[in-house]
């Protein structure tokens, strides 16, 4: 799972820190949203809302709600990183560092 943690001082983009908790060794937000790294802001938004509407826990049978909640947390974290250009640049830099290693 990818988690975004805001600093205690506030939620400005410059004070945010990224903490990675990997799911199956994959911290790639683009894959969590099912989009390419070249996606535009509108494509990112559309992909998020499409998945959120389809996978929302309230739309799932009771036996699948727990898994749906976990998936929604991943989607929310991925969207929180990719929707802002500065956060996205940090994500892309960290991702390219992981690929090079």
C-alpha positions as CSV (number, residue, x, y, z in Angstrom):
1,X,0.0,0.0,0.0
2,X,1.1,3.5,-0.7
3,X,0.5,6.0,2.1
4,X,0.8,9.8,2.0
5,X,1.5,11.5,5.3
6,X,1.1,15.2,5.8
7,X,3.5,17.0,8.1
8,X,2.2,18.2,11.4
9,X,2.7,21.9,10.5
10,X,0.1,21.8,7.7
11,X,-0.7,20.4,4.4
12,X,1.4,22.6,2.1
13,X,3.0,20.6,-0.7
14,X,6.5,21.6,0.4
15,X,6.0,20.2,3.9
16,X,4.7,16.8,2.8
17,X,6.7,13.6,3.2
18,X,6.2,10.3,1.4
19,X,6.3,7.1,3.3
20,X,6.3,3.9,1.1
21,X,4.7,0.7,2.3
22,X,4.9,-1.5,-0.6
23,X,2.3,-4.0,-1.8
24,X,3.8,-6.9,-3.6
25,X,6.9,-4.8,-4.2
26,X,5.0,-2.3,-6.3
27,X,5.0,1.3,-5.1
28,X,3.9,2.6,-8.6
29,X,0.9,4.9,-8.3
30,X,0.3,4.7,-12.0
31,X,-0.3,1.0,-11.8
32,X,-2.6,1.3,-8.9
33,X,-4.8,3.7,-11.0
34,X,-4.3,1.6,-14.2
35,X,-2.8,4.5,-16.2
36,X,0.5,5.3,-18.0
37,X,3.1,7.6,-16.5
38,X,2.4,10.0,-19.4
39,X,-1.2,10.5,-18.3
40,X,-2.6,14.0,-18.1
41,X,-4.2,15.5,-14.9
42,X,-7.6,14.9,-16.5
43,X,-6.8,11.3,-17.3
44,X,-5.6,10.7,-13.7
45,X,-8.7,12.2,-12.3
46,X,-11.0,10.2,-14.6
47,X,-9.2,7.0,-13.8
48,X,-9.5,7.6,-10.0
49,X,-13.2,8.5,-10.1
50,X,-14.0,5.5,-12.4
51,X,-12.2,3.1,-10.0
52,X,-13.5,4.7,-6.9
53,X,-17.1,4.4,-8.1
54,X,-16.7,0.8,-9.1
55,X,-14.7,-0.4,-6.1
56,X,-16.2,1.7,-3.3
57,X,-16.9,-0.5,-0.2
58,X,-20.6,0.6,0.0
59,X,-21.1,-1.0,-3.5
60,X,-19.6,-4.4,-2.5
61,X,-21.1,-7.4,-0.8
62,X,-20.4,-7.6,2.9
63,X,-17.8,-10.4,2.5
64,X,-15.7,-8.2,0.2
65,X,-16.0,-4.9,2.1
66,X,-12.7,-5.3,4.0
67,X,-10.8,-5.9,0.8
68,X,-12.6,-3.0,-0.9
69,X,-11.7,-0.6,1.9
70,X,-8.0,-1.6,1.6
71,X,-8.1,-1.0,-2.2
72,X,-9.8,2.4,-1.7
73,X,-7.0,3.4,0.7
74,X,-4.5,2.5,-2.0
75,X,-6.5,4.4,-4.7
76,X,-6.8,7.5,-2.4
77,X,-3.1,7.5,-1.6
78,X,-2.1,7.1,-5.3
79,X,-4.5,9.9,-6.3
80,X,-3.2,12.1,-3.5
81,X,0.3,11.7,-4.9
82,X,-0.5,12.1,-8.6
83,X,-3.0,14.9,-8.6
84,X,-0.5,17.6,-7.6
85,X,2.4,18.3,-9.9
86,X,5.0,18.7,-7.2
87,X,4.0,15.5,-5.4
88,X,3.9,13.7,-8.8
89,X,7.5,14.9,-9.6
90,X,8.7,13.5,-6.2
91,X,6.9,10.2,-6.9
92,X,8.4,10.0,-10.4
93,X,11.9,10.7,-9.1
94,X,11.6,8.0,-6.4
95,X,10.1,5.5,-8.9
96,X,13.0,6.1,-11.4
97,X,15.5,5.6,-8.5
98,X,13.9,2.3,-7.7
99,X,14.0,1.2,-11.4
100,X,17.7,2.1,-11.7
101,X,18.7,0.0,-8.7
